């Protein structure tokens, strides 16, 4: 096992791991604040998630247009610079315009955070699946994911240490730190792309096409359509459990600082466990179990999680479920999906993957929140909603079984 890890460590894997470290350090510095905004607006979450889905639908054709006209370096430069500028605008609004007490600024920040989290990570994976496409380089995915886990721990620790400043300084320390990490990530990504020019397996030049390629291909190409269905159902199920968890957390404590500490602590528990899985088990599990079986198993995990929420709706259950689902997602399922994405055609690697990771995911959030909203129209207790959603976990496994097994051994 250790010899397998040693063989996977190279300059390329370290660079990819470092890039993911910076990207997730940026996001996880903001994530507990985003979660606190969710708690503060728990009754409006379905509407805020709908706003997020609409934002993704608007942004995706714009991104596809940029991707059609630019090479990968420019995509990184334009997109990450734009997001850094957004962070500075939020800081300006919070401090200079003195809008920190505005409930609408908090809601806008929550919606924007959802866009930010999916785009910074999705664009990172566009870089990775275009640079690491051969069977040998795809074996680096576990090491690369491990860098992300370290970044999640680091970013969560920063957020935890800044938690006491939130009531007085608001977003100031969080936004500056997140912007700095993303700026460093942008520089590193451009460096990695600049040093890959002689690699024939790497395709980073202009891809052409149109603004709506991602939407069209997600409808017309069965392989991409099945992945879209799977991601849609997965995010819907994740949203159902997340809103359920948010309600449990709200009942547990009314103190913002304590809740931010809880969210950050959960991340710090999750990330080291995920790191161990990524370093020692990710590639071995994918090779032994196979892509199809891994995707199918997600439904069974949601089944167990929903039973726990339904029978024991406590803060301990929130911690257990969060750790279980996050470790599986980032340790096994996410690298599995990215291996599938790396085998797609060039146009789809640039566009369809981002569309799936952003709009389809946000639409899944909207669907999950809609399920909860319908449940609130009844007289049922909130902890019953996950029990009612259990049949959806079986449908997720069915779509997981449809994803081609052949992609796991395809060399490009």
Secondary structure, DSSP 8 states (H G I E B T S, - for coil): -HHHHHHH-SHHHHHHHHHHHHHHHHHHHHHHHHHHHHHHTGGGHHHHHHHHHHHHHHHHHHHHHHHHHS-HHHHHHHHHHHHHHHHHHHHHHHHTS--TT-HHHHHHHHHHHHHHHHHHHHHHHHHHHHH--SHHHHTTHHHHHHHHHHHHHHHHHHHHHHGGGHHHHTTHHHHHHHHHHHHHHHHHHHHHHHTTTT-TT---S-----TTHHHHHHHH-HHHHHHHHHHHHHHHHHHHHHHHHHHHHHHH---HHHHHHHHHHHHHHHHHHHHHHHHHTHHHHHHHH-HHHHHHHHHHHHHHHHHHHHH--SHHHHHHHHHHHHHHIIIIIHHHHHHHHHTS-HHHHHTHHHHIIIIIHHHHHHHHHHHHHHHHTSS--GGGHHHHTHHHHHHHHHHHHHS-SGGGG---
